Amino acid sequence: MSGARPVVRRGLADGPPPAPPRPLPGAEPVTERAFEVDGIDWVASPGGRGTTGTGAYGLGLVEAIHFRRPALGERPEREALLPVGRFAGLYPEELRALLAGSREVVKPPR
């Protein structure tokens, strides 16, 4: 019996792993954003970057956003995670929502 030979396709897992995730080149990073919630001044600033996800194809870049009240000093009180590159484009309403969903920064024991 002379039929067509089956087509063998290479799956994604058969090739080399992709390059690690990296931020896209472009705009200058924004270091701080000031906003107000219920008459209280807040400052949001990036506090560090990392990756999340599993496997070579599931990694995504995230950025820790720290929130502090200038009247209380420089130490951040709250923290939230955001995809890298989103911070600079957030509207004030989005900053307020991010603060509302943030977690308290764990303070080291003295």
MIFIMAR-465366 format. One record per residue (C-alpha): residue number from 1; chain; x, y, z. Coordinates in pm, whole numbers. Layout:
BEGIN
@resi=NUM chain=A x=X y=Y z=Z
...
This chain:
BEGIN
@resi=1 chain=A x=0 y=0 z=0
@resi=2 chain=A x=158 y=324 z=-106
@resi=3 chain=A x=-6 y=613 z=71
@resi=4 chain=A x=114 y=957 z=162
@resi=5 chain=A x=372 y=968 z=435
@resi=6 chain=A x=257 y=1128 z=759
@resi=7 chain=A x=370 y=1483 z=815
@resi=8 chain=A x=583 y=1522 z=1123
@resi=9 chain=A x=551 y=1860 z=1291
@resi=10 chain=A x=784 y=1991 z=1551
@resi=11 chain=A x=615 y=2110 z=1867
@resi=12 chain=A x=717 y=2422 z=2054
@resi=13 chain=A x=871 y=2209 z=2326
@resi=14 chain=A x=1108 y=2051 z=2072
@resi=15 chain=A x=1293 y=2377 z=2001
@resi=16 chain=A x=1531 y=2579 z=2214
@resi=17 chain=A x=1380 y=2778 z=2502
@resi=18 chain=A x=1284 y=3137 z=2428
@resi=19 chain=A x=1492 y=3432 z=2541
@resi=20 chain=A x=1412 y=3543 z=2897
@resi=21 chain=A x=1152 y=3819 z=2931
@resi=22 chain=A x=1284 y=4172 z=2925
@resi=23 chain=A x=1132 y=4519 z=2929
@resi=24 chain=A x=1076 y=4684 z=2595
@resi=25 chain=A x=1306 y=4973 z=2508
@resi=26 chain=A x=1150 y=5314 z=2496
@resi=27 chain=A x=1030 y=5570 z=2745
@resi=28 chain=A x=1221 y=5688 z=3046
@resi=29 chain=A x=1114 y=5517 z=3368
@resi=30 chain=A x=884 y=5712 z=3600
@resi=31 chain=A x=1024 y=5720 z=3953
@resi=32 chain=A x=733 y=5864 z=4155
@resi=33 chain=A x=366 y=5950 z=4121
@resi=34 chain=A x=186 y=6170 z=4375
@resi=35 chain=A x=-190 y=6143 z=4431
@resi=36 chain=A x=-453 y=6199 z=4700
@resi=37 chain=A x=-706 y=5969 z=4866
@resi=38 chain=A x=-966 y=6113 z=5104
@resi=39 chain=A x=-752 y=6421 z=5174
@resi=40 chain=A x=-436 y=6216 z=5243
@resi=41 chain=A x=-133 y=6263 z=5018
@resi=42 chain=A x=30 y=5944 z=4887
@resi=43 chain=A x=337 y=5879 z=4672
@resi=44 chain=A x=368 y=5564 z=4461
@resi=45 chain=A x=705 y=5448 z=4330
@resi=46 chain=A x=851 y=5133 z=4174
@resi=47 chain=A x=1024 y=4920 z=4435
@resi=48 chain=A x=1170 y=4631 z=4235
@resi=49 chain=A x=1110 y=4391 z=3949
@resi=50 chain=A x=1075 y=4017 z=3913
@resi=51 chain=A x=915 y=3743 z=3708
@resi=52 chain=A x=608 y=3537 z=3771
@resi=53 chain=A x=466 y=3225 z=3611
@resi=54 chain=A x=595 y=2877 z=3540
@resi=55 chain=A x=800 y=2728 z=3260
@resi=56 chain=A x=999 y=2894 z=2988
@resi=57 chain=A x=688 y=3018 z=2805
@resi=58 chain=A x=484 y=3134 z=3104
@resi=59 chain=A x=705 y=3400 z=3260
@resi=60 chain=A x=588 y=3758 z=3287
@resi=61 chain=A x=764 y=4065 z=3423
@resi=62 chain=A x=609 y=4229 z=3728
@resi=63 chain=A x=701 y=4537 z=3927
@resi=64 chain=A x=642 y=4601 z=4296
@resi=65 chain=A x=480 y=4941 z=4348
@resi=66 chain=A x=541 y=5091 z=4692
@resi=67 chain=A x=304 y=5340 z=4852
@resi=68 chain=A x=406 y=5585 z=5122
@resi=69 chain=A x=263 y=5892 z=5291
@resi=70 chain=A x=515 y=6178 z=5261
@resi=71 chain=A x=404 y=6317 z=5599
@resi=72 chain=A x=526 y=5995 z=5763
@resi=73 chain=A x=866 y=5969 z=5594
@resi=74 chain=A x=1029 y=5765 z=5320
@resi=75 chain=A x=944 y=5412 z=5437
@resi=76 chain=A x=675 y=5243 z=5222
@resi=77 chain=A x=360 y=5133 z=5403
@resi=78 chain=A x=188 y=4932 z=5131
@resi=79 chain=A x=283 y=4736 z=4818
@resi=80 chain=A x=110 y=4602 z=4506
@resi=81 chain=A x=228 y=4412 z=4197
@resi=82 chain=A x=177 y=4546 z=3848
@resi=83 chain=A x=293 y=4429 z=3503
@resi=84 chain=A x=618 y=4605 z=3407
@resi=85 chain=A x=557 y=4910 z=3192
@resi=86 chain=A x=208 y=4993 z=3325
@resi=87 chain=A x=300 y=5229 z=3612
@resi=88 chain=A x=376 y=5541 z=3408
@resi=89 chain=A x=43 y=5525 z=3224
@resi=90 chain=A x=-190 y=5479 z=3521
@resi=91 chain=A x=-460 y=5741 z=3574
@resi=92 chain=A x=-501 y=5882 z=3927
@resi=93 chain=A x=-818 y=5670 z=3969
@resi=94 chain=A x=-615 y=5359 z=3882
@resi=95 chain=A x=-348 y=5453 z=4137
@resi=96 chain=A x=-622 y=5485 z=4402
@resi=97 chain=A x=-763 y=5145 z=4306
@resi=98 chain=A x=-413 y=4990 z=4316
@resi=99 chain=A x=-359 y=5137 z=4664
@resi=100 chain=A x=-699 y=5005 z=4778
@resi=101 chain=A x=-600 y=4653 z=4669
@resi=102 chain=A x=-245 y=4670 z=4806
@resi=103 chain=A x=-97 y=4480 z=5100
@resi=104 chain=A x=77 y=4615 z=5404
@resi=105 chain=A x=456 y=4604 z=5375
@resi=106 chain=A x=594 y=4359 z=5630
@resi=107 chain=A x=814 y=4542 z=5876
@resi=108 chain=A x=1120 y=4352 z=5998
@resi=109 chain=A x=1133 y=4278 z=6373
@resi=110 chain=A x=1347 y=4513 z=6578
